[in-house]
Amino acid sequence: MAKKTTKKKRPENNDIEDILESISVFFTNERVRFLIGLILIFLVIYVSIASISFFFTGGEDQNAVVHTSTKDLLINRGQVNNWAGVRGAYVAELLMNRCFGISSFFILFFLGSLGVKWMGICRMSLLKRFLLCSAMLLWSAVFLSFTFLKSYEDTFLYLGGEQGFYLSDLLIKNLGKTGTILLLIAGFLIIAVCLSNKVIPLLRKFFSFSWSQKWKRKWQWKWKWPAWKTKAGTADRKAVDDEEDTEDDKEGMEEDVPEEDEEHHGTTTPEDRPWVTHVPAGDKGKPDIEFIINVPTGDDEMGYETAGNDLPPVVRPKATTNNDNEPYDESAMGDYDPRLDLSSYRFPPLDLLKKYDQGQNQINKEEQTDNQKRIKQTLEDFGINISSINATVGPTLTLYEVVPAVGVRISKIRNLEDDIALSLSALGIRIIAPMPGKGTIGIEVPNKDAQIVSMHSLIASRKFNECKYDLPVALGRTITNDVFMFDLCKAPHLLMAGATGQGKSVGLNAIITSLLYKKHPAELKFVMVDPKMVEFSIYEAIERHYLAKLPDEDKAIITDYTKVVYTLNSLCKEMDDRYELLTKAHVRNIKEYNEKFINRRLNPEKGHRFMPYIVVVIDEFGDLIMMAGKDIEMPIARIAQKARAIGIHMIIATQRPTTTIITGNIKANFPARVAFRVTTMVDSRTILDSKGANQLIGRGDLLFSQGSEMTRVQCAFVDTPEIQNVVSYIGQQAGYQRAYGLPEYLPEGEDKMPGNLDLSDRDPLFDEAARLIVIQQQGSTSLIQRKFSIGYNRAGRLMDQLERAGIVGPVEGSKARQVLIPDEYTLEQKFMQLK
């Protein structure tokens, strides 16, 4: 009976989930959100008209609205003068008198902002807007009620509303009028500080009472006027003026030099000016030179002064006004949402992955006990006594931890690997002597009936869903049946190797699938290289969501080795561009940069942008090395060495882990390794720097090495139909207009020289770029790239065309190009000649 009841409830739960999902889909639809926002805006306009009309018609309508029912007013509409009719009169009376008075317009302001947000007209933070409107609503209602408290007796309009009146009366009874005034001032200052960053310096200046020193000094100068007539007194007064008000520094210096001193320079004796030292000249024919030393006292920041008009007065430098160094902070607009362009994107559900029954292949106790006895008997046959043996059952392996007796050498047990495998009739065993961090020796024995580790079980696990990794990769399960995960950002690059048919391609698909389930298309892009042409072709459907490619390429999945070279060199240019942006933003890695950009502290007009992570996945790396050699290895080594901080990570897989393919440059920059079963111990040492990969049992059995740690993992199995379901689900959703564009790359020798350019085939941005160069009078490729948001190669071609047209001069080393056109009029004449 219990089972029947359970079966009956399942459809009900599914129906409820379907209903909730359909409701969420309905309200996340772009058209529905736009219509709701549009209706909300018209409703706000209607209520605003009714509220404004209340100021003019509220006195006439108040008696009818308060003492007459809505039904009677609807029958006789002439009794209401409000511009919005009967309903408008009721709403205006409710907002203006019974609620918060004039402050109720903040409610309409927030509702209007909500409508604008849902229509997609502009981006804003609704939470910040709600908190601002709520604070201003309460503060202004209490302020108006407290200020115009007596006007509540003989007027139809309550400026603060009834709610404001009650709050004001409550504060006066508890805090008194003085306390209420202080509370209102404090509330106003708190709101002002939250709204603008300029308020805090003003408040600090006010509460430091530095402004009082100015008045104090002016009163002191008034009583010490006779001292101004002396030269020293003039200088002292000028020094105090400069210290008190640096903004008038230049004017003070010009005013403090009398005309008579300019005409009769050198007539003042050094005794009159104690800071002037008389230095005799070497030649008698030359006049003496006055060496002036200005010794500032205290915190005086005044610059050096001159005795006469031979040298211009030195003005203390003001703060730089260079646009590149100006602080940029638009946090008042709310945080930037990188997912906004695909706000309706939904992550793939779990039911797209196949769920395998985990309980059907559990190892039985008889097999476990029998293996323990055989291991103990084999060791005793060779004169090795053990004190205890424990077993840990995993999905495909069982780990037997042996505690040897005192005096037994570990090398004896390590040399019995083949003998133990023979006694257990196992495919292959692996001895870990000793176990890291334990006083035991581990013997890994394959199970007769291995379980399948499904991708569904990893994605549905709590560990995967609650992880805070930047690029979480769920690879499989350990020998203790725990989910094995690692952060690709901390890896930061992954090298995979294994013989044919041992699960290497399934491992790549498992990594890609776990990233698709965790990262939004705005946050992650893939560059997929597939020399075999069939492994990654299934991912073409998500090209406009997750893939990146060169601008002129037709397909995002790269199969031609020549295009692989172009793509890798393009990634090097992308790496250099990103490092330049990080330098301008004064941050060290992509995570800090994106946080700064999301907080709107980086100016997009200066080339800053949100940077997604880029994961480069290369299958059959050995084939590429055979075809291209150093042309492939060098850009990969460059990316592996430098690209960690700017979010470019690489995953390389090969079936031949030989030293000619996995060279020293590759191994040194790929600290994370994944080794499936290989044929020889030499291959194992090449990929892992130790043996062990040749003793794996295959079918997804792998060793993961990162640094000195090595973990045995059973890779998750994700079949081709499962990948097709996930990819199809993502591909059917709205995506970007095109794949993520990488910078253009032209190999050396293929780009055209400026003298050979055909100006009849000019770039569409040629005229605009020429006007920009002439207006700025600065010939710079980076200027064109930044202003028009184009790649470096296209900006370079534009600069070559401008040089060919005679608008800018040739390259002069590290200097900027000379602009040959003086003004826009001459430029228009040049355009007429080019036509």
Secondary structure as GFF3:
##gff-version 3
##sequence-region A 1 835
A	DSSP	alpha_helix	2	28	.	.	.	ID=ss1
A	DSSP	alpha_helix	30	67	.	.	.	ID=ss2
A	DSSP	alpha_helix	70	75	.	.	.	ID=ss3
A	DSSP	three_ten_helix	77	79	.	.	.	ID=ss4
A	DSSP	alpha_helix	85	93	.	.	.	ID=ss5
A	DSSP	pi_helix	94	99	.	.	.	ID=ss6
A	DSSP	three_ten_helix	101	104	.	.	.	ID=ss7
A	DSSP	alpha_helix	105	119	.	.	.	ID=ss8
A	DSSP	alpha_helix	126	147	.	.	.	ID=ss9
A	DSSP	three_ten_helix	150	152	.	.	.	ID=ss10
A	DSSP	alpha_helix	161	195	.	.	.	ID=ss11
A	DSSP	alpha_helix	199	207	.	.	.	ID=ss12
A	DSSP	alpha_helix	210	223	.	.	.	ID=ss13
A	DSSP	three_ten_helix	225	229	.	.	.	ID=ss14
A	DSSP	alpha_helix	231	244	.	.	.	ID=ss15
A	DSSP	three_ten_helix	246	248	.	.	.	ID=ss16
A	DSSP	alpha_helix	249	255	.	.	.	ID=ss17
A	DSSP	alpha_helix	259	263	.	.	.	ID=ss18
A	DSSP	beta_strand	276	279	.	.	.	ID=ss19
A	DSSP	beta_strand	289	292	.	.	.	ID=ss20
A	DSSP	three_ten_helix	323	325	.	.	.	ID=ss21
A	DSSP	three_ten_helix	331	333	.	.	.	ID=ss22
A	DSSP	three_ten_helix	340	342	.	.	.	ID=ss23
A	DSSP	three_ten_helix	350	352	.	.	.	ID=ss24
A	DSSP	alpha_helix	365	381	.	.	.	ID=ss25
A	DSSP	beta_strand	386	393	.	.	.	ID=ss26
A	DSSP	beta_strand	397	404	.	.	.	ID=ss27
A	DSSP	alpha_helix	410	414	.	.	.	ID=ss28
A	DSSP	alpha_helix	417	424	.	.	.	ID=ss29
A	DSSP	beta_strand	430	432	.	.	.	ID=ss30
A	DSSP	beta_strand	441	446	.	.	.	ID=ss31
A	DSSP	alpha_helix	455	459	.	.	.	ID=ss32
A	DSSP	alpha_helix	462	465	.	.	.	ID=ss33
A	DSSP	beta_strand	472	478	.	.	.	ID=ss34
A	DSSP	beta_strand	483	487	.	.	.	ID=ss35
A	DSSP	beta_strand	494	497	.	.	.	ID=ss36
A	DSSP	alpha_helix	504	516	.	.	.	ID=ss37
A	DSSP	beta_strand	524	529	.	.	.	ID=ss38
A	DSSP	three_ten_helix	537	542	.	.	.	ID=ss39
A	DSSP	alpha_helix	543	546	.	.	.	ID=ss40
A	DSSP	beta_strand	548	549	.	.	.	ID=ss41
A	DSSP	alpha_helix	561	585	.	.	.	ID=ss42
A	DSSP	alpha_helix	590	598	.	.	.	ID=ss43
A	DSSP	three_ten_helix	604	606	.	.	.	ID=ss44
A	DSSP	beta_strand	613	618	.	.	.	ID=ss45
A	DSSP	alpha_helix	621	628	.	.	.	ID=ss46
A	DSSP	alpha_helix	630	642	.	.	.	ID=ss47
A	DSSP	beta_strand	648	654	.	.	.	ID=ss48
A	DSSP	alpha_helix	664	669	.	.	.	ID=ss49
A	DSSP	beta_strand	672	675	.	.	.	ID=ss50
A	DSSP	alpha_helix	681	688	.	.	.	ID=ss51
A	DSSP	three_ten_helix	693	695	.	.	.	ID=ss52
A	DSSP	beta_strand	701	706	.	.	.	ID=ss53
A	DSSP	beta_strand	709	715	.	.	.	ID=ss54
A	DSSP	alpha_helix	720	731	.	.	.	ID=ss55
A	DSSP	beta_strand	740	741	.	.	.	ID=ss56
A	DSSP	three_ten_helix	754	756	.	.	.	ID=ss57
A	DSSP	three_ten_helix	759	761	.	.	.	ID=ss58
A	DSSP	alpha_helix	766	776	.	.	.	ID=ss59
A	DSSP	alpha_helix	781	788	.	.	.	ID=ss60
A	DSSP	alpha_helix	792	804	.	.	.	ID=ss61
A	DSSP	alpha_helix	824	834	.	.	.	ID=ss62
###
